[in-house]
Amino acid sequence: MLIQAPGWSSVLARLSFLPNRRRRRGPALSRFGSFNVRGAIGVAGAYFVRRKDARARISACGESQSNADGQRKRDVVEHICLLKAKDNLTDEEEKDMLDYLYTSQYRMGGIVAISLGRIDDDNPERYTHAVFMRFQRKGDLLKFYENPFYLGVLQKHVMPYCHELLNVDYESEVEDDILSIFRKGEEFNYGEEFVLLVELKDDALGELAEDAMCSLHRIATESPSLIVQVSQGLNFNSTSNMKYTHGVVIRFRSIEAFKIFVGSTEYKHIHSLSFKR
């Protein structure tokens, strides 16, 4: 169900594990939850006015949190791609598409982490699959978009099976250690990925949504027993659909951890603020 609100709205769609049908070096498939969020401008894809200080406000809440916990941080670039597969997609076609997307990391430089999976629940935008990639620098991401191998993967192994894709890219920061940057180690072997896409409006309710995002980041970083990692930032992708101004990726330790998080008093308070009419 899509909930419309003047400042912020969202819908949850979980992505399920796929059967283990991998060839060698095949994808480590993840569960995702995709919160597709649109400020209620009224028309999908409508133009909007960005808040000039939106990035400063959202970044400031992350910086204040990192200063508070005293941990060193490393800048990273996050890439989200949501796909709409054709209704008649077969298991073999799906395997071919996800395998080629996953193994792209071995055929080109710059990708330091990747996670991908299938959307399990219905969502209003009808996205069926999600891909998350991490790069060390923005220049690595730009080279990725122009890489002949990646363009070939899209042409031969993605678009024949999909009729639409959405890209969101943003800069963020994570803990400055190898396991956190590269999303390696025991903590990243299991769990649930959740993606939040946000459009902030240029009005008072948009400011309320920004405050809710800061609060979301705060309680996420204060919940290490539930959450492995969280990143968020301003969407700088100008070549794709720009109706979303911000992206957030949260790695939960399990589906049970996610349910505890969204059932908490703090999260419900943030949710009530962001959907307030």
TADAFEN-V57514 format. One record per residue. N is the residue number from 1. SS is DSSP state (H for helix, E for strand, - for the rest). OMEGA is omega in whole degrees, 0 to 359 (none if undefined). Layout:
n: {N,N}
ss: {SS,SS}
omega: {OMEGA,OMEGA}
//
This chain:
n: {1,2,3,4,5,6,7,8,9,10,11,12,13,14,15,16,17,18,19,20,21,22,23,24,25,26,27,28,29,30,31,32,33,34,35,36,37,38,39,40,41,42,43,44,45,46,47,48,49,50,51,52,53,54,55,56,57,58,59,60,61,62,63,64,65,66,67,68,69,70,71,72,73,74,75,76,77,78,79,80,81,82,83,84,85,86,87,88,89,90,91,92,93,94,95,96,97,98,99,100,101,102,103,104,105,106,107,108,109,110,111,112,113,114,115,116,117,118,119,120,121,122,123,124,125,126,127,128,129,130,131,132,133,134,135,136,137,138,139,140,141,142,143,144,145,146,147,148,149,150,151,152,153,154,155,156,157,158,159,160,161,162,163,164,165,166,167,168,169,170,171,172,173,174,175,176,177,178,179,180,181,182,183,184,185,186,187,188,189,190,191,192,193,194,195,196,197,198,199,200,201,202,203,204,205,206,207,208,209,210,211,212,213,214,215,216,217,218,219,220,221,222,223,224,225,226,227,228,229,230,231,232,233,234,235,236,237,238,239,240,241,242,243,244,245,246,247,248,249,250,251,252,253,254,255,256,257,258,259,260,261,262,263,264,265,266,267,268,269,270,271,272,273,274,275,276,277}
ss: {-,-,-,-,-,-,-,-,-,-,-,-,-,E,E,E,-,-,-,-,-,-,-,-,-,-,-,-,E,-,E,E,E,E,E,E,-,-,-,-,-,-,-,-,-,-,-,-,-,-,-,-,-,H,H,H,H,H,H,H,H,H,H,H,H,H,H,H,H,-,-,-,E,E,E,E,E,E,E,E,E,E,E,E,E,-,-,-,-,-,H,H,H,H,H,H,H,H,H,H,H,H,-,H,H,H,H,-,-,-,E,E,E,E,E,E,E,E,E,-,-,-,-,-,-,-,-,-,E,E,E,E,E,E,E,-,-,H,H,H,H,H,H,H,H,H,-,H,H,H,H,H,H,H,H,H,H,H,-,-,-,E,E,E,E,E,E,E,E,E,E,E,E,E,E,-,-,H,H,H,H,H,-,-,-,H,H,H,-,-,-,E,E,E,E,E,E,E,-,-,-,-,-,H,H,H,H,H,H,H,H,H,H,H,H,H,H,H,H,H,H,-,-,-,-,-,E,E,E,E,E,E,E,E,E,-,-,-,-,-,-,-,-,-,-,E,E,E,E,E,E,E,-,-,H,H,H,H,H,H,H,H,-,-,H,H,H,H,H,H,H,H,H,H,-,-,-}
omega: {177,180,181,177,184,185,189,174,185,173,182,173,181,174,187,170,173,177,183,184,191,165,183,182,179,189,169,190,187,166,175,164,185,176,179,192,179,171,190,173,171,182,179,179,180,177,181,177,179,170,183,183,185,181,181,182,182,179,183,181,176,181,180,179,180,177,182,182,173,181,174,183,178,177,176,176,183,181,177,175,176,185,172,181,178,185,184,179,179,178,181,177,178,178,180,181,184,177,182,177,182,184,174,182,180,185,180,182,172,182,181,178,180,176,181,182,185,175,185,182,176,173,186,181,177,172,185,183,178,176,175,177,176,177,179,184,178,179,177,178,180,176,178,181,184,185,182,179,180,178,176,177,179,185,189,190,179,185,173,182,183,177,177,170,181,178,173,181,178,175,180,176,179,180,185,171,188,184,180,182,184,180,180,178,185,184,182,178,182,174,185,174,176,183,178,176,191,168,180,179,181,178,184,179,173,177,177,178,177,178,178,178,177,179,177,179,182,183,176,180,178,182,184,178,181,190,178,185,175,174,179,180,182,178,179,180,183,183,182,181,186,180,177,183,184,175,177,174,179,176,176,181,180,176,177,178,178,181,178,182,183,177,182,179,181,181,180,178,178,180,180,177,185,180,183,182,none}
//
